[in-house]
């Protein structure tokens, strides 16, 4: 009996999943490429910013501590 309930739940889940996936508005290829470029650019910019801040803090702490 438990397997029938589990089977019905799985079937219901997948039917709901398919229904929701059909409602999704998927981006076009040019939109996808543009947004991927933005994500890559922002990721690199943030990495450089964090590196600069880390380097500045390291230098400042080296002056304060005198190491």
N, CA, C and O of each residue as an XYZ file, in Angstrom:
268
protein
N       0.823     -1.190      0.000
C       0.000      0.000      0.000
C       0.869      1.257      0.000
O       0.567      2.234     -0.685
N       1.944      1.218      0.772
C       2.818      2.386      0.844
C       3.456      2.670     -0.513
O       3.680      3.828     -0.865
N       3.749      1.616     -1.275
C       4.373      1.834     -2.575
C       3.397      2.461     -3.565
O       3.816      3.214     -4.444
N       2.122      2.171     -3.440
C       1.129      2.789     -4.314
C       1.022      4.283     -4.027
O       0.914      5.094     -4.946
N       1.053      4.636     -2.749
C       0.979      6.052     -2.368
C       2.214      6.781     -2.872
O       2.118      7.879     -3.420
N       3.386      6.158     -2.682
C       4.628      6.779     -3.148
C       4.626      6.919     -4.666
O       5.078      7.931     -5.202
N       4.122      5.915     -5.349
C       4.063      5.958     -6.804
C       3.148      7.085     -7.279
O       3.475      7.787     -8.236
N       2.013      7.262     -6.620
C       1.083      8.329     -6.983
C       1.703      9.700     -6.716
O       1.503     10.636     -7.490
N       2.460      9.816     -5.615
C       3.114     11.088     -5.296
C       4.168     11.429     -6.344
O       4.288     12.581     -6.761
N       4.929     10.422     -6.765
C       5.960     10.654     -7.774
C       5.327     11.056     -9.096
O       5.800     11.980     -9.758
N       4.262     10.368     -9.482
C       3.573     10.692    -10.728
C       3.006     12.101    -10.673
O       3.111     12.862    -11.635
N       2.408     12.439     -9.550
C       1.845     13.777     -9.376
C       2.945     14.838     -9.434
O       2.765     15.900    -10.031
N       4.069     14.543     -8.815
C       5.194     15.483     -8.833
C       5.646     15.745    -10.268
O       5.801     16.900    -10.667
N       5.859     14.683    -11.046
C       6.362     14.844    -12.404
C       5.346     15.528    -13.316
O       5.730     16.284    -14.208
N       4.061     15.274    -13.104
C       3.038     15.971    -13.888
C       3.059     17.463    -13.574
O       2.970     18.294    -14.479
N       3.176     17.798    -12.297
C       3.273     19.197    -11.889
C       4.531     19.856    -12.418
O       4.514     21.009    -12.849
N       5.615     19.112    -12.379
C       6.899     19.610    -12.885
C       6.803     19.951    -14.368
O       7.215     21.034    -14.784
N       6.267     19.042    -15.159
C       6.114     19.280    -16.604
C       5.216     20.481    -16.864
O       5.482     21.289    -17.754
N       4.151     20.587    -16.079
C       3.225     21.710    -16.244
C       3.926     23.041    -15.969
O       3.727     24.007    -16.706
N       4.728     23.099    -14.935
C       5.428     24.335    -14.580
C       6.538     24.665    -15.583
O       6.745     25.834    -15.911
N       7.246     23.652    -16.067
C       8.314     23.877    -17.031
C       7.759     24.470    -18.326
O       8.429     25.273    -18.974
N       6.555     24.086    -18.703
C       5.937     24.628    -19.913
C       5.630     26.118    -19.759
O       5.528     26.829    -20.759
N       5.481     26.600    -18.528
C       5.156     28.005    -18.270
C       6.388     28.912    -18.282
O       6.258     30.135    -18.336
N       7.574     28.318    -18.231
C       8.812     29.092    -18.146
C       9.068     29.812    -19.473
O       8.900     29.237    -20.548
N       9.476     31.073    -19.376
C       9.886     31.833    -20.551
C      11.408     31.716    -20.654
O      12.143     32.342    -19.890
N      11.858     30.920    -21.593
C      13.282     30.678    -21.731
C      13.932     31.816    -22.518
O      13.330     32.338    -23.456
N      15.166     32.208    -22.144
C      15.839     33.295    -22.867
C      16.272     32.842    -24.257
O      16.511     31.660    -24.501
N      16.366     33.806    -25.153
C      16.879     33.497    -26.480
C      18.397     33.338    -26.387
O      19.007     33.694    -25.379
N      18.987     32.807    -27.432
C      20.442     32.593    -27.418
C      21.212     33.905    -27.238
O      22.141     33.952    -26.431
N      20.852     34.980    -27.970
C      21.582     36.249    -27.756
C      21.428     36.785    -26.328
O      22.384     37.312    -25.759
N      20.227     36.653    -25.746
C      20.031     37.103    -24.355
C      20.898     36.292    -23.412
O      21.512     36.831    -22.492
N      20.940     35.000    -23.650
C      21.726     34.113    -22.795
C      23.212     34.457    -22.863
O      23.892     34.501    -21.838
N      23.709     34.700    -24.071
C      25.127     35.046    -24.245
C      25.429     36.383    -23.571
O      26.450     36.520    -22.898
N      24.548     37.368    -23.749
C      24.756     38.684    -23.143
C      24.776     38.596    -21.617
O      25.656     39.162    -20.969
N      23.815     37.895    -21.056
C      23.735     37.795    -19.597
C      24.878     36.974    -19.018
O      25.349     37.254    -17.916
N      25.324     35.962    -19.754
C      26.476     35.178    -19.314
C      27.724     36.057    -19.288
O      28.538     35.970    -18.369
N      27.866     36.905    -20.309
C      28.994     37.842    -20.345
C      28.977     38.797    -19.169
O      30.021     39.093    -18.588
N      27.791     39.281    -18.815
C      27.657     40.187    -17.664
C      28.076     39.467    -16.388
O      28.799     40.031    -15.567
N      27.631     38.239    -16.218
C      27.983     37.477    -15.011
C      29.489     37.258    -14.929
O      30.082     37.415    -13.861
N      30.106     36.899    -16.039
C      31.559     36.682    -16.049
C      32.294     37.984    -15.739
O      33.239     37.992    -14.950
N      31.861     39.086    -16.360
C      32.501     40.380    -16.123
C      32.392     40.795    -14.658
O      33.385     41.206    -14.057
N      31.202     40.693    -14.084
C      30.998     41.094    -12.689
C      31.809     40.196    -11.753
O      32.372     40.673    -10.768
N      31.869     38.905    -12.057
C      32.655     37.985    -11.219
C      34.132     38.362    -11.227
O      34.779     38.377    -10.180
N      34.660     38.665    -12.404
C      36.076     39.051    -12.498
C      36.304     40.394    -11.802
O      37.299     40.561    -11.096
N      35.396     41.352    -11.995
C      35.534     42.661    -11.353
C      35.512     42.522     -9.827
O      36.298     43.168     -9.134
N      34.633     41.699     -9.315
C      34.569     41.505     -7.858
C      35.829     40.819     -7.342
O      36.322     41.159     -6.267
N      36.349     39.863     -8.094
C      37.579     39.181     -7.687
C      38.740     40.172     -7.614
O      39.531     40.141     -6.671
N      38.838     41.051     -8.612
C      39.906     42.063     -8.619
C      39.721     43.029     -7.458
O      40.693     43.379     -6.788
N      38.490     43.466     -7.210
C      38.213     44.381     -6.101
C      38.593     43.748     -4.762
O      39.235     44.392     -3.932
N      38.208     42.514     -4.552
C      38.550     41.823     -3.296
C      40.062     41.667     -3.178
O      40.619     41.840     -2.094
N      40.731     41.340     -4.287
C      42.186     41.212     -4.260
C      42.847     42.542     -3.883
O      43.780     42.572     -3.080
N      42.356     43.640     -4.471
C      42.913     44.961     -4.149
C      42.704     45.310     -2.679
O      43.624     45.791     -2.018
N      41.507     45.072     -2.170
C      41.230     45.349     -0.758
C      42.103     44.488      0.155
O      42.614     44.964      1.169
N      42.265     43.228     -0.211
C      43.092     42.323      0.590
C      44.544     42.793      0.599
O      45.199     42.789      1.642
N      45.040     43.195     -0.566
C      46.416     43.682     -0.657
C      46.605     44.956      0.163
O      47.609     45.106      0.859
N      45.644     45.868      0.079
C      45.712     47.118      0.844
C      45.680     46.841      2.350
O      46.457     47.427      3.105
N      44.800     45.964      2.781
C      44.719     45.634      4.214
C      46.004     44.968      4.695
O      46.486     45.249      5.792
N      46.546     44.095      3.874
C      47.792     43.420      4.243
C      48.912     44.445      4.416
O      49.674     44.386      5.381
N      49.005     45.378      3.478
C      50.028     46.414      3.575
C      49.831     47.297      4.789
O      50.795     47.635      5.476
N      48.593     47.674      5.060
C      48.287     48.514      6.215
C      48.609     47.802      7.522
O      49.201     48.384      8.431
N      48.214     46.544      7.604
C      48.502     45.788      8.835
C      50.007     45.554      8.997
O      50.513     45.524     10.119
N      50.703     45.393      7.912
C      52.168     45.222      7.995
C      52.815     46.485      8.561
O      53.760     46.400      9.345
N      52.308     47.660      8.166
C      52.835     48.924      8.709
C      52.513     49.061     10.190
O      53.356     49.500     10.973
N      51.309     48.692     10.572
C      50.892     48.831     11.974
C      51.655     47.866     12.870
O      52.158     48.254     13.925
N      51.740     46.617     12.452
C      52.400     45.594     13.266
C      53.913     45.722     13.161
O      54.633     45.425     14.114
N      54.384     46.154     12.029
C      55.828     46.309     11.827
C      56.512     45.023     11.451
O      57.701     44.842     11.713
N      55.768     44.127     10.838
C      56.363     42.842     10.448
C      56.887     42.884      9.047
O      57.420     41.889      8.557
